[in-house]
Amino acid sequence: MLDMFVLGRDESFGDISLFSGTPPPHTATVRRDCELGAIEGNRFRELIDAHTGLRAWVLHRLAQKLSSTYLLLDDVRSQRPQERVWRYLAWLASNGFGSGD
């Protein structure tokens, strides 16, 4: 199985779906022991409505994700297909893929 992203402490996914009302476009697989926190959508919205500091933090995190996505898309759009493949292969190699895992 190919890992596209490895989430660390204090990282999350599915948060955009809480606002859009659409299912998350991805899933997660746990590879080792971990603690997972989950908040149901309505409860999450109640919490950010009640706590402005939390709301600001969530919006900041979403803005960071969106900014990173824009940078990635801009980078990819400026590359020829061959460059995209080579960069992806280099990324895989630098992240330990193909090393027998």
N, C-alpha and C positions, 0 to 999 in steps of 0.2 A: 504494500500500500504506500502510495506517495503522499507525504505530508506537504501540504502547500504552505501552511503556517503553523508555527508552534507558539501557543499562547503562554505567557508567563504570568507571574503574580500580578494581580490588579488589572489584568486585561480581560476583555469581554468580546462577545459577539452576539448578534441578534438584536442589538439595541436599535438599529434603524427600523427593524420590523415593528418594534413597539410603537413607533410614531407613524409608520406608513400603513399598518394594519395588514401587511402582506406577510406570507411565511418567509422565514430566513432563507436566503438563497444558498445556504451551505449547512453542513452538519459538523459535528465534532466527534472525535473518537479519542477516548482516554487511553494513553499508552502506559501509564504507571499510576500509582496511588496519587490521589489528589482530593482536594476539597472543592466542591462546586456549589456555588450559590445561584439560585434561580428566583426570579421575582415575576409573578404573573402580571400581565400587561396593565390591567386596571389598577392593581395595587401600586405598580411602579408610577403610573401617572398621578395617583393620589400623593405619593411621596414627593415627587418633584413639584407638585402644586403647593404642598405644605412647607417645603424647605427650599428657599431661594438659593441657598449655597449649593445644595445638591443639584438644583436645576442648572446653575451656572457651570458646575463641574461637568455635568452630562453634555451640555451644549458645547463646552470647550473640547471634550473628547470627540464628539461627533464632528466638530469643525476640523480637528486634527486629522481624522480619518478621511474626510472629504478632501482636504488639502493634499494629503498623501496620494489619494486616488487621482486627483487632477494632475499632479506631477508625474505619476506613472503613465497615465494616458497620453500626456503631452510627449513624454519620452518615447513611448511606443509608436505614436503616430509619426514621429520624425525619422523612424528607422525603416530601412528596407526589410523585407521579409527575412532575408538571410541573416541580417544583423540581429533581428528579434530572436531567431533560433539560436544563434551563437551565444547571445547574452543569457538566454534562458538556460542553455547547457552549462555555461560558466557559473551561473547562480546555483544550479543543482550541484555541480562539483564542489563549489566553495561551501556548500551547506551539508556536505557528507553523503549526498545521494550517489549511488553507484559504487559505494565502498563495501558492498556485501551485506548491507542492512536489510 
